[in-house]
């Protein structure tokens, strides 16, 4: 008899995301024990203690042995705004079947933005992302405009349908805020890659909300040992390049000038007047130094 997994308690349950979106688990295959079983197939039964299973999974994650995690799969039903879905569907490692507005009437729901949720463009570091918020009064104007646009586009769409316009053509002026739905089936290895990218603070806020629900409310229940290893060794880990470890070694031994000379030599730092100006790679390195509690050399 199959042992109950904590994820069984949320099968079919709609986990809300954003204003009208959701994620729900339709089905799953395997769990932490399936990963251990796959990893040990080459040398038989092996050990069975839970503590040893945990160490094996952590070893696999730590050393990037990926194939055992492909033995687990999960199928989700998601409801997501189309602009967010465009980013989601770029992860081409899943099986997808999306709601079709060629065959069916478009979902009558659009993602709305509250007055205090309008974000400013980040033009300093992450130029594809956002930072900070617009003034709430400005946001209120934008939210009202958004509401008008969404209502008008829906009215036009429904008028076209009433006139007999083909659904595939009637939909063309619906905004990207319109919700779509899809069944999304993916193995655990590729799901963790998705979460590593989309739970990152540099990911767009909306898709990060979905990733957080999938990670913290689904994967954590489904494969708890794997989830903790993923947090420890991937999502919350600090990755250092060979160049970075060399510079840290110099800084740790008091050779600050040598480290700075090396950074200038490879173009990390440029001298402008009496100031040292770090490039993007150097600024990212500075963030890592701060995490490690090491004083910045410039």
N, C-alpha and C positions, 0 to 999 in steps of 0.2 A: 504494500500500500504506500502510495506517494505521501511523503511527509509534507504537512502544510507549511507553506512559505508565508511570511508576513505580508507579502505583496498580494496574496489571495484575498485579503480583507478589503483591498481597494479595487479589485477587478471591476471594470465597468463604471467606476465612480468618476464623475467629472471633477477634476481638480482645476479650480478657476485660475485664469491668468489674464492680466489686463482687465479691460472693462467688460468684454463679452467673449473672451476666448477660454479655451480649456484644453486639458490633456487628460486622456483616460487610457488605462491599460486594457487592451483587448485580450491579449494572450502572451504567454512567455514560455521559453524552453530553457531548462537548466537553472543552476544556481551556483553558489561557491563550490559545492561538492563536485559539480560537473567539470569545473575548471581543474580541480585537483585530479579527478579521474583521468581527464585528457592528458594532463602533464605527466602522469605516472604510467601511461599505457606502455611505454617502451621497456619498463622493468617490472611489470606485474603489479600486484596488490600494493606493495610498499607499506608505509606506515599509515595508520588511520587516526591517530590522536588529533583532536581538534587543534591543539597548539601547534602541531607539526603541519597540519593543513594550512593554518594561518601563516606560518613562516614560509611555506612553499609559495603561496599566493603573493606574499610580499616580495619574495625573491623574484618571481616571474615579472611583476610590475617593475621592480627596481632595475632588472637587467633587460627589460623590453622584450621578453619572450611573449609574443602576441597570440600565436595560434591557439593556445588553450582557451583564451577568452572568446574566440570565435565559435566555441561550442555552445555558448549561451546566446539566445535571441529574444527580442521583445517586439511586440506589435502594439503600436500606440494609435489612438484616434486623436487627431489634433484639430483645433479650430483656431485659426491664426490670420491676422491681417496680411493681405497680399504683399505689401512691401517687406514685411518680415519674412514671409514665405519665400521670397526671392533669394534671400540670404540662406535660408534653411535648405532649399533644394540644391544649392551648390555642393552640398555634401552628397556626392554621387555614390555613396557606399551603402545605400539603403534601397529597399523595394518600396515603391510609392504608387498609390492609386488615389488621385485627387478628385474631389467634387468637380463635375464638369458643367460649366455654364453654357456649353453648346447643347446639352441635353436637358438641363434643369434650370429653373429660374434662380438667378443669383441670390445668395443668402442676404436677407434683409437686415443687415447689421454692419456697421462701420465703426472702426476704432476712433474714439473721440479723445481730444487732448484737453485737459483741464487748464485753466488760466495760469497756474503755477508750474505747469509741466513743459512749457516751451523752452527748449534748450538752445544755447548759443553755439555757434560753430567754433571748434577748436582750431585756431590758426597758428598756434605756437609749436606744439609737439605732435599730437595725433591729428593731422589735418583732415583725415577722413571721419573723425569723430566729433564729439561735442563736449562742452564743459560749461558749467554754470547755467543759470536760468535767466530768461528775460524778466523784466519788471512785470508784476502781476497785472497791472492795469493794461499794459501792452498785450499781455497774454489773454486777457478777457476779450479784447477786440479780435485777436486772432482766433480764439475759440468760437466766437460768434460768427465770424466769416467762415470758419470750417463747417459749422453747423448748417449755414445757408447753402454752401457748395454741396454738401452731402445730401441735403434734402432735395435740392434742385436736380442733381444728377440721378437720384432715385426716381423722382417724378418723371423725368425724361425717359429713363429706361422703361418704366412701366407703361408709359404712353406708347412707346415703340412696340412693346409686346401686344398691347391692345389693338394696335393697327395691323398686327400680323407680321411685323418685321421678324426675320429669323433671329433666334436667340444668340447665335454666334456673332451677329452683327450688332444687335441691340445693346450688347454688353460693352461695346468698345469705349464708351465714355465714363464708365464707372471708375471711381478713384481707387488708388492703391490701398486706401484705408478699408476697403470692402473685405469682409472676412471670407475665407475659404476654409474647406475642411479636407482632410486627407487621412488615409491609413498609411502609417510609416513603420516599416519593419526593418530592424537593423540588428546586427550582432553586437555583442558587448564590447569587443575591441574597438569597433568603429564608433560606437556610441560614446565611449570614453574620450575618443579623439574629438568628437563633436562637442562634448561638454567642456573639454579642456580649452577649446577655442571660444565657445559661446558663453561660458561662465567667466571668462576673463574680463577684468574691469574695462578693457579697451573695446570690448564688443558693444554693439548697439544695445541700448537699454532694453528695448522691447524683446529682442530675441534672448537677451540675458535673463529676462523674467521667465521665459519658457524653459530655458536651460536649468535655471535654479529649481523650478518645480520638478522637472524630470530627475535632476540629480538628488535633491534633498528629500523629495517626497516619494520617489519611485525607486531609483537605483539603490539608495541607502537601505530600503526595506528588502529589495530583491537579493542583492549580493553584498551584505554589510561588510564582510572582510575585504572584499575587493574594493568597495567604496572607500574604506579608510586608507587602504594602501594607495589608492588613486589620489586622495587628498594629500597624503604625506609625501609621495614621490613624484607627483606630476602637477596637480593644480596649485598646491601651495609650496612647491619646491623652488629652490633658487638654482638656476643653471648658469654655470660659469664656463666661458671659453678658455682655450689655452692662453690667449693673450691676457685675459682678465686674471687668471690664476697667477700668471707671472707678475703682473702689476701688484696684486695683493701680497705676493711674497716679498716684493721690494718694499712696499709700504709697511708691512708687518715687521720688517727688520730695520726700519728707520731710514731706508734709502729713498726718501721722497723725491729728491732732485733727479735721481736716476729714473724713477718712475715717470716724472714729468717730462724728462728728455725723451723717453721712449714714446710717450703719448704724442709729443710734438712731431717726432720722427714719422709716425704712422698716420699723422693727420687728424688725430683726435682733438688736438688743441691747437688753436691759432692765436698768435699774439697780435692784439690790436691796441696800439698805444701802450699803456701800462697794464692792460688787462689780459688775462688768459680766457679765451672764449672756447668752450667745449662744443663739439659737434653732437649730433643725436646719439651716436654710439657711446660717446663719453658720458652724456647725460644719463643714459640708461645704466651705464656702469656705476655712476654716482648713486643712483637709486639702490643698487645692490650693496654698495658700500654702506649706505645708511641703514639698510636692513641688518647688516653684519656689525653695526656699531663702530665702523671705521671712519675716522675723520677724513673729510674730503681734502685732496691735496691741492686744490685750487680755490 
